[in-house]
Amino acid sequence: MANPVLPSSGALSPLGLDAVRLSPGFWGDRVALNHEVTIAHCQEWMEREGWIGNFRGDRPRRGREFSDSEIYKLLEAMAWAGHPELPALAETVARAQEGDGYLNTRWTGSRYTDLEWGHELYCYGHLIQAGVARLRNHGEDRLTEVAVRAADHVCRRFMDGTQTCGHPEIEMALVELYRATGTERYLELARRLVERRGLPALGEIHLGRAYFQDDVRLRQAQSFRGHAVRALYLACGAVDVAVETGDEELLKSIETQWERTVARRTHLTGGMGSRHADEAFGEDYELPPDRAYSETCAGIASIMLSHRLLLATGDARYADLAERTLYNVLATALALDGRSFFYANPLAVRVPAEPVIGVVNHSAGGGLRSPWFDVSCCPSNIARTLASVAAYVATGSGDGVQIHQFTPGEIRHDGLALRVETGYPWSGEVRVRVLEGGGGRISLRVPAWASGATLRYEAAGAAPDGGRDGAGAGGSEAVRRVEPGYAVVERDWRPGDELRLELPMAPRWTYPDRRIDALRGCAAVERGPLVYCAESVGDEPPLTGMAALPSSPPAEHSSDGTVELEVEAVLGTPDSDAWPYSSKAGGWPYQPQREPGTGTGTALRLVPYHRWGNRGPATMRVWLPVADRTVADETVAEKTVAEKTVAERPSAG
Ligand SMILES: [Zn+2]
C-alpha cells in the first residue's frame, strides 16, 4: 500500500494514496500546483546551487552540511508524485554511495567526526523515507537499493554504543523501513536511538542539550522543548517505536507532552516555535506574534506527529490540530504561484520586507516568501508533504471509513466508494455521496470549533425534503445536531445515499489566554479552520496604531473564490515620538472617541492568513489590539452595579 506511514496496529488504518483521489479544490489545486510547478522549481534551484552537483563530485562541494537531505526530500516528493525525473536523479545519488553503504557529500573522508552538527543520520533519515516512498509507490529500484544499503550501514555502525545524531529524523525513517521490509534490525536501531537521547548521547553545545533533546530521557520529559523541528521529528519516531514495540508508557508520555505543548507553546495558527536564535520552543506561554518563528518544517513535523497520534488513538483532537496547521502553516508557506516559500511564519510583520527575487535568501525572516534559501529545508518539505497530503484526508478500520479532512475527491475502502463534494474551507457544507455501496460506518470529523454543526442522511432516490419528518422515502433521517468529535452513521449503504454535514462558518472573535503576555488586550478573527489577518500593502492604511472594535461581528465578502472579512476598527496615525508609557491605562490611540458598536469605526479588511504576502511587501497582523475593551468593561461594570443596587434596594411595598 502506498502511504508514508503504515503502522502495524492502532485505532485507525491509513488508506493507500490511490484510494483517496483529490479533485480540484483547496488541497487538490495545491497538489496539482506542486506536481506541475513546485517540484521542478526545487530541482532547478538544487541544480543551480550545486547541491545535486555535489553527488557528481566533479568540482568543489557547495551548500550547507545537510544539503544532501534536500535532494532526498525532493526524491520523496517525486516518488509520491510518480515524477519522470526520479530515476535519473536517483542514479546520480547512487553513484556517490561508498562500498559499505556510507553516503554523504560533506563528510566523506571524515565520517562521523561531528555527530552534534554533522547531520549524517538526519540525511539518511530523509534518504530512507524517499526509499520507502519509492518502494511503496513503485517497487524496488535503484533508489530503494541505495536506501537499504545506507540503512544497513547505519545499523552496523550505530547498533551498539551510545552515539546518535544531533538532528533526529532517522528514527521514524528506520521504523517505516522496518514496516516496509519486515527487517527487524531497523526497528531495533530506531528504538535504541530514541532510548539513548538524554543519557546523554551527545556532547555539550553552546545552546545547551535541550536544543537537541539530549537533556532528559524522552519518556520523562514534560513537554516538547528545544529546536522545534528536532523535537517534533523525535516525537514522531518515538510514537512509531512505541506502536511497533507495544510500549504504552512511551506512547502515553508523547501524548502528554503533545497536550501540554498544544496548551502552552502553540500559536493560533498551529505553528510551533517562538525563538529565532535557536529555532526553538519558548517557555510556556511565550508566544509573541511578531517574533513567532513557527518554522514551516516545524508545522509539517507537527502535522506528521498529530497524524501518528490520530492513527494510534483515533482521537479527533489530533485531526483538529492537523487541520489548523495544514490550513494556516503549510498552505501559508507556499506562494499562490508555487514558486516561493516562507521559512518562518510570524503572526505579525511590522515592516514590509525587501523582495528577494531570483537569488538565495540568507535570512529565515518571514516577511516575504523567497524562491530559495541557503538553508532550504522548507521548500522540499512542502513538496513531499503536498505530494502525499491525501494521507491525512481519510482512514479506514474494520468497520468503516473515517473522513478527517474535508476536500473534494473520492475515497475507496473495503468495497465502499464515496465522493466528497464541498467548497470547504469557504463553505461549511460537506456532501458525502455513496458511489458503490456496502455495509459499515461512515465517520465524519466535526471540528472542535464547529459547535452547532448538523448532519442529515438522505437515502438514494429520496425527494429532497422527503425525510425531514424522519419517515421519508428510503429511510432518510431528519437533520440532527452533531457534537465536535466524530459523527458516525452506520447503514447498509446503497449507491446514491448521501450524508450532508453542515459546519457553522460564521466568523468568530478569538481571545488569548491571559497568561500569554504578548497577546493580552488583543483579539483575532477565525472563520472555519482559517485564521484571518489584517494586511497593508503599499499606501494602504498602516496597521500600527490601529485597534479593532470586536463588539460588532465581522462581515463577509466573497472575493476571487475566497472569503474576506471586514471588521470595525479605529485607525490611528502614531507619528508621535512621545514617551510611550503613561499614567493613563489604555493610552492613545486605543481609546475610541465614540461608543463601541455604533457602526462608526472604519472598516478594516481581513484576509485569510494563508493568503497574506501574495500582493507584494506588506505589513500584517493576526492579533488585533482591542479598542473598546476598557469602555466595554466599564459599561458592564456600571450596569452590574446598577442592577445590584436595584436588587438590593428594600422593597417599597
Ligand atoms: Zn524548514
Boltz pocket constraint, residues with backbone or C-beta under 6 A from the ligand:
constraints:
  - pocket:
      binder: B
      contacts: [[A, 295], [A, 296], [A, 297], [A, 298], [A, 343], [A, 375], [A, 376], [A, 377], [A, 378], [A, 381]]
      max_distance: 6.0
